[in-house]
């Protein structure tokens, strides 16, 4: 692949990741029927999908995106903190 094509591919994957995280965050915050356990499973599903887009960025997800999503769940369900699952 040439450099321009690689950049386009990465930009496309970044847009998909941004959409994935935004939709996940919205569901965690606004879905009235969502339970605490379903919220945690939704975060794990988002992580799996993100790692399909960027297989080598597990630490980045765990340091940047996971805390954002867990904070939404913690605030919504009024739990002090969510212990890491790994």
N, C-alpha and C positions, 0 to 999 in steps of 0.2 A: 504494500500500500504506500502511496505517496503521502507526504506530510499533510497536505491539505485535506485529503480524505480521512486521515487519522484524526485531525482536528474536528472535522464535521461529525465523525462518529462519536467522539468524546462529548461534543456539545449536545448531540442528540441524547446520549445516555445521561448527561447531567440534567437535561430538561425532564426526562422521564423520572429521574431520582427526585427532583424537586417536586414534581406532581405527586409522586408516591408519598413523600413525606407530608406534603400539604394536605392531601386527602386523608391520610392516616390521622394527622393531628386534628383535622376537622371532625372526623368520626369519633375520635376519643373525647372530644370536647362537647359534641352536640347530639350524639345518638342517645336518645332517652332510654332505649331498651338495652344498651350495652352494660354488661356486668363488669365487675373488677377483673375477674379471671379472663373474660373475653378481651378486655382492654390489654392485658399483659400478652395474651396470645396474638393480638393484632400487632403489637410492637415486634414480637418475634417474627411474624409473617413479613412485616416491613423490612426487617433485618435480612431475612432470607432473600427477598426480592432485590434489595439493594446490593447484596453480595453477588447476585447473578449479574447485575450490571457492572459492578466493580469488584471482582473477586479478591483483589489484593488489598482492599480497604476496610477490613474488618475493624481494625483499631480506630480508624477515623469514624466509623459509624458509632462504635461504642463510646467514643469520647465526645462527639458533637451531637449526633442525631438522637441517640437513645436517651440521654438526659432530658432533652427537650420533650420527648414523648412521655417519658416517665413522670416529668413534672406535671404535665397535663392530667395524667391519671391520678397522681398524688393529690393534686388540688381538687379534682372532681370528686374523688371518693374519700377525701379528708383523711388520708393516711400520712403519717409523718415522713416516711421515706420508703422507697422500694429497694430492697437488697438486690445486688446484682445476681443474675441467674447463672452466670458462668463461674 
